[in-house]
Amino acid sequence: MVQVRIVGVALDSRGQPLILLKPLDAAGGERMLPIWIGAQEATSILIAVEGAEAPRPLSHDLMKTLLAAVGATVERVDVTKIEDGTFYAEITLRTREGSLAIDSRPSDAIAIAARVDAPIWVNDEVLEEAGIVDEGDRTDPVDQEERVDEFRKFLDEVDPEDFQG
C-alpha cells in the first residue's frame, strides 16, 4: 500500500469530474491516480479540501457527525482494487468494539477522509494499473488554470436540486 494525498479535483476533457491522488513519497514513483467520480462527490471533496462549509450539511458531513455521535473514528481509507474499470475502497473505523472495515465507493471514502483528516492509502497494484505519469512542471500552467476555472464555474452553476434522489 502507498499513502497518497489529494492533489485536487478536476474535469477531464469530456467535462467529467475526477479526483487526483498522488503518493506522499518517492515509493509511489512518479504516478498519480485519477479516479472518476460524480459531480456531487466532487463538490463535497472540493469543499472539504478547501476547508469551506456548505450552507446545509452535505451527506459526508452527516456521516462525519454520525460517526462522532456513536464514538467511532476513521483510522484510514484504502483504495483496494480495480475491476473492470470500477474502483473499490474500504473505510476502516475504530469503534468501541475494535476495528471495523466497511466497503465504500472511493469517492465517498475520500470525501470522509478529507473531513476527518484520515490517511488515504492505495493498493500498489491499483496504482500500477490505473496510475498515470505525473507530468509535474511539464504541464502548461495556463491549461491547469483554465481547468480549475472551468470546474469552479461548474460549481457556481450547479443546482442543489440536481443532487436530490
Legacy VTK file of the C-alpha trace (Angstrom):
# vtk DataFile Version 3.0
C-alpha trace
ASCII
DATASET POLYDATA
POINTS 165 float
0.000 0.000 0.000
1.130 3.520 -0.821
-0.058 6.506 1.195
-1.435 9.268 -1.015
-2.706 12.795 -0.731
-5.453 14.578 -2.603
-3.816 16.687 -5.300
-7.054 18.160 -6.493
-10.397 17.787 -8.150
-10.523 18.454 -11.874
-12.532 17.908 -15.031
-11.347 15.630 -17.792
-11.542 16.554 -21.475
-15.191 15.387 -21.560
-16.121 17.534 -18.576
-16.318 14.583 -16.163
-15.088 15.282 -12.608
-12.190 13.295 -11.240
-10.017 13.292 -8.172
-6.246 13.071 -8.416
-4.303 11.187 -5.758
-0.512 11.348 -5.541
1.896 9.299 -3.393
3.337 11.154 -0.396
6.835 9.858 -1.027
9.029 8.509 -3.807
7.924 4.928 -3.048
4.907 5.540 -5.261
7.059 6.694 -8.160
6.056 9.489 -10.462
2.492 8.292 -10.806
-0.822 9.870 -9.930
-4.115 8.055 -9.647
-7.145 9.633 -11.333
-10.495 8.329 -10.120
-13.584 9.498 -11.971
-16.350 10.500 -9.594
-19.792 12.068 -9.653
-20.414 15.793 -9.577
-21.924 15.674 -6.074
-18.900 13.827 -4.674
-16.513 16.189 -6.483
-18.259 19.166 -4.916
-18.182 17.533 -1.489
-14.462 16.702 -1.711
-13.568 20.164 -3.000
-15.493 21.804 -0.147
-13.648 19.648 2.409
-10.213 20.161 0.851
-10.700 23.927 0.732
-11.968 23.997 4.328
-15.232 25.590 3.231
-18.688 24.860 4.594
-21.879 24.168 2.696
-24.944 26.189 3.728
-26.539 22.925 4.882
-24.743 19.702 5.824
-23.873 17.505 2.853
-24.169 13.712 3.078
-20.491 13.371 4.012
-20.879 15.982 6.758
-23.792 13.952 8.100
-21.648 10.791 8.027
-18.925 12.577 9.990
-21.496 13.700 12.560
-22.972 10.200 12.833
-19.535 8.664 13.399
-18.816 11.162 16.164
-22.240 10.560 17.733
-21.548 6.828 18.090
-17.968 7.322 19.223
-16.301 5.942 16.086
-13.286 7.433 14.331
-11.897 6.898 10.853
-8.498 5.214 11.086
-7.802 5.135 7.366
-9.218 4.853 3.880
-7.896 2.255 1.419
-8.445 2.140 -2.336
-8.228 -1.636 -2.501
-8.764 -2.767 -6.076
-9.960 -2.009 -9.568
-12.122 -4.455 -11.502
-13.490 -3.783 -14.983
-12.727 -0.084 -14.564
-14.515 0.171 -11.208
-12.517 1.207 -8.147
-13.239 -0.271 -4.720
-12.397 1.151 -1.306
-12.734 0.486 2.396
-13.116 2.814 5.345
-11.520 1.420 8.484
-13.249 2.617 11.640
-12.117 2.423 15.243
-15.184 1.607 17.334
-15.730 0.660 20.968
-15.731 -2.957 19.833
-12.489 -2.616 17.845
-11.505 -2.054 14.256
-14.136 -2.400 11.517
-13.600 -2.223 7.719
-16.571 -1.030 5.673
-16.926 -1.366 1.883
-17.252 2.010 0.188
-17.062 3.822 -3.098
-13.691 5.594 -3.260
-15.356 8.972 -3.756
-17.344 8.647 -0.522
-14.381 7.264 1.404
-12.127 10.103 0.219
-14.783 12.734 0.972
-14.996 11.444 4.550
-11.207 11.160 4.893
-10.859 14.781 3.781
-13.275 15.863 6.512
-11.645 13.943 9.358
-8.021 14.190 8.184
-7.666 10.410 7.887
-4.810 8.905 5.877
-5.610 7.605 2.389
-3.813 4.532 1.035
-3.836 2.930 -2.423
-3.028 -0.691 -3.205
0.257 -0.913 -5.155
-1.394 -2.921 -7.940
-4.140 -0.298 -8.343
-1.563 2.474 -8.677
0.396 0.397 -11.188
-2.670 -0.497 -13.279
-4.595 2.777 -13.243
-1.939 5.355 -12.381
-0.731 7.910 -14.874
2.666 9.566 -15.121
2.761 12.831 -13.186
3.832 15.453 -15.695
4.575 17.896 -12.887
6.164 21.058 -14.232
5.765 19.868 -17.821
2.048 20.662 -17.661
1.154 24.063 -19.033
0.177 26.259 -16.036
-2.237 28.216 -18.234
-4.039 24.964 -19.142
-4.193 23.979 -15.452
-5.611 27.369 -14.522
-8.240 27.100 -17.267
-9.319 23.671 -15.981
-9.590 24.958 -12.417
-11.610 27.952 -13.624
-13.860 25.633 -15.621
-14.512 23.470 -12.559
-15.163 26.498 -10.346
-17.677 27.741 -12.931
-19.364 24.315 -12.810
-19.570 24.547 -9.006
-21.010 28.077 -9.180
-23.710 26.982 -11.611
-24.637 23.634 -10.082
-28.149 23.484 -8.680
-28.592 21.646 -5.339
-31.787 20.118 -6.763
-29.592 18.196 -9.236
-28.484 16.043 -6.314
-31.846 15.177 -4.861
-32.606 11.481 -5.052
LINES 1 166
165 0 1 2 3 4 5 6 7 8 9 10 11 12 13 14 15 16 17 18 19 20 21 22 23 24 25 26 27 28 29 30 31 32 33 34 35 36 37 38 39 40 41 42 43 44 45 46 47 48 49 50 51 52 53 54 55 56 57 58 59 60 61 62 63 64 65 66 67 68 69 70 71 72 73 74 75 76 77 78 79 80 81 82 83 84 85 86 87 88 89 90 91 92 93 94 95 96 97 98 99 100 101 102 103 104 105 106 107 108 109 110 111 112 113 114 115 116 117 118 119 120 121 122 123 124 125 126 127 128 129 130 131 132 133 134 135 136 137 138 139 140 141 142 143 144 145 146 147 148 149 150 151 152 153 154 155 156 157 158 159 160 161 162 163 164
